[in-house]
Amino acid sequence: APGSGHRSPMERAGGSRVVLCLLCGLPAAGKSTLSRALSRLLPPHQGWDCSVLAYDELIPQEAPGPPEPGWKRRRREVLRQLERRLRGPPGPAAQRGLQEPGAAPRPLCIVLDDNFYYRSMRYEVYQLARKYSLSFCQLFLEGPLEQCLRRNRLRSHPLPDETIRLMATRIEPPDPRKNAWEQNSLVLKSPECPSEDDAQIINLLTTALENPVKQNEENTEQKEADRVACAASTVHQADQTCRRVISQTMKEAKDKNVLPSEMKSLAEELNKLKAAFLEDLRQETHLKNETGQQNHSFDPATSVFSSFQREATSVVNKYILK
């Protein structure tokens, strides 16, 4: 057909013939190995086109774990790049997969290789699938923490052990029983991907392909504005609460004769802890607003206050009890 080489992946694959496949798990769990395996497996054996979007190549190496200034902005830019790829002309690899006029379109699997340890990160991609009526699925690589740590240390640019340990405490595996949008999910043992997993993966992709996400026909603009306002208000309340805790904690430390030279280190630790708590709250609030999981008897700011106060007391005790 004239101009077929300039069609977007969605147009080329007939819209619903595109699967967004998320690879999630801890660093060094084997996600990149799996993405390469999919690139080799799908085209010759299944007749699919396959494209990999590796977040590590688009986001600086030092930014996989929260909280870091700009971290959230960089992730949103990757999503924008993905959307541009969906809307714009396909790359050379996709063009090579074009069929002769009249032939059935080849399915396209876009593999997103990242940690995706917060459920809300994955939900953002699901929203993109819903926006364009694409298919969506998740492959979660589950492996022992110590194994991931060992494999990470062998990398040319390893992450700090404490970063991976922190992510391990916060990672949220897919839970199809609670979240209908996560029903097309598969948990794999890492790092190896034995051949018996191939059939399960192909079955997952095929099931997802046959069941694209339906567009939400509601008027979402006002709902989105309400969600943003609600999330901002909740985080602002929690931020003010944490600031009061830090102020009171610093006063107590000074009263208990913590050395002036250590007060700066204490303040830095407390502020870093505050940033981590607020980022967790942002993610949780965003996800609950998006999925409608509201609990009107639950006050997030109060919850953050009690949790942060406990952690702050633990931090200051290290200095007082020296």
ABEGO torsion letter per residue (X at the ends): XBGAAABBAAAAAGGAABBBBBBBEBBGAGAAAAAAAAAAAAAAAAGBBBBBBBAAAABBAAAABOBBBGAAAAAAAAAAAAAAAAABBBBAAAAAABBBBGBBBBBBBBBBBBAGABAAAAAAAAAAAAAAGBBBBBBBBBBBAAAAAAAAAABABBBBAAAAAAAAAABBBBBAAABAAAABBBBBBOABBBAAAAAAAAAAAAAAAABBBBBBABBAAAAAAAAAAAAAAAAAAAAAAAAAAAAAAAAAAAAAGBBAAAAAAAAAAAAAAAAAAAAAAAAAAAAAAAAGBBBAABBAAAAAAAAAAAAAAAAAAAAAAX
